[in-house]
């Protein structure tokens, strides 16, 4: 998500983050449907091997396909600020 924040303009960042969230949700849903089929074809050891291969492919895509950001900078809408922690601790919450 930090790389997405660095590679997108601020006006498109919300859409990019939403696409990441949608992709995670769809992948989770597909995994519930496809896991019994994968288990019958590959077995549990095969699923773990497939996950390892897919992780290596994903790392290669990030390294060789996705461009490096020109400038890495702080984005207030995607990262926590160091000065805000004390402010949060000092804030009083009134319970009624």
C-alpha positions as CSV (number, residue, x, y, z in Angstrom):
1,X,0.0,0.0,0.0
2,X,2.9,2.3,0.7
3,X,4.2,1.7,-2.9
4,X,0.7,2.4,-4.3
5,X,0.7,5.7,-2.3
6,X,4.0,6.6,-3.8
7,X,3.1,5.7,-7.4
8,X,-0.4,7.4,-7.5
9,X,-1.5,11.0,-7.5
10,X,-3.5,12.1,-4.5
11,X,-6.7,12.4,-6.5
12,X,-6.5,8.8,-7.6
13,X,-5.1,7.3,-4.4
14,X,-8.5,6.4,-2.9
15,X,-9.5,4.5,-6.0
16,X,-6.2,2.6,-6.1
17,X,-6.5,1.7,-2.4
18,X,-10.1,0.6,-3.0
19,X,-8.9,-1.7,-5.9
20,X,-6.4,-3.3,-3.5
21,X,-9.2,-3.9,-1.0
22,X,-11.5,-5.3,-3.7
23,X,-8.8,-7.6,-4.9
24,X,-8.2,-8.9,-1.4
25,X,-11.9,-9.6,-0.9
26,X,-12.3,-11.4,-4.3
27,X,-9.2,-13.5,-3.6
28,X,-10.5,-14.5,-0.2
29,X,-13.9,-15.5,-1.7
30,X,-12.3,-17.4,-4.6
31,X,-10.0,-19.3,-2.1
32,X,-13.1,-20.6,-0.2
33,X,-14.5,-22.0,-3.5
34,X,-11.3,-23.2,-5.1
35,X,-9.5,-24.7,-2.1
36,X,-11.4,-28.1,-2.1
37,X,-10.6,-28.5,-5.8
38,X,-6.9,-27.6,-5.2
39,X,-6.8,-30.0,-2.3
40,X,-8.1,-32.9,-4.4
41,X,-5.7,-32.1,-7.2
42,X,-2.5,-31.0,-5.4
43,X,-3.0,-32.0,-1.8
44,X,-1.9,-29.9,1.1
45,X,1.8,-30.1,0.4
46,X,1.1,-29.1,-3.2
47,X,-0.9,-26.1,-2.1
48,X,2.0,-24.9,0.1
49,X,4.5,-25.4,-2.8
50,X,2.1,-23.4,-5.1
51,X,2.0,-20.6,-2.5
52,X,5.8,-20.5,-2.5
53,X,6.0,-20.4,-6.2
54,X,3.3,-17.6,-6.4
55,X,5.1,-15.6,-3.8
56,X,8.4,-15.8,-5.7
57,X,6.5,-14.7,-8.9
58,X,4.9,-11.8,-7.0
59,X,8.3,-10.6,-5.7
60,X,9.7,-10.8,-9.3
61,X,6.7,-8.7,-10.6
62,X,7.3,-6.1,-7.9
63,X,11.0,-6.0,-8.7
64,X,11.0,-6.0,-12.5
65,X,7.5,-4.9,-13.6
66,X,6.3,-2.2,-11.2
67,X,8.3,1.1,-11.6
68,X,10.3,2.5,-8.6
69,X,8.8,5.7,-7.3
70,X,10.8,8.8,-8.3
71,X,10.4,10.4,-4.8
72,X,9.4,8.7,-1.6
73,X,7.5,11.1,0.7
74,X,5.1,11.2,3.6
75,X,1.4,10.8,2.7
76,X,-0.8,12.0,5.5
77,X,-3.8,10.0,4.2
78,X,-1.9,6.7,4.2
79,X,0.7,6.8,6.9
80,X,0.7,7.5,10.6
81,X,2.5,10.6,11.8
82,X,5.0,10.5,14.6
83,X,3.6,13.6,16.3
84,X,0.0,12.4,16.5
85,X,0.6,9.6,19.0
86,X,1.0,11.9,22.0
87,X,-2.0,13.9,20.9
88,X,-4.1,10.7,20.8
89,X,-2.9,9.8,24.3
90,X,-3.8,13.2,25.7
91,X,-7.3,13.2,24.2
92,X,-9.9,12.6,26.9
93,X,-12.9,10.4,26.0
94,X,-16.0,11.2,28.1
95,X,-18.3,8.2,28.8
96,X,-21.9,9.0,29.4
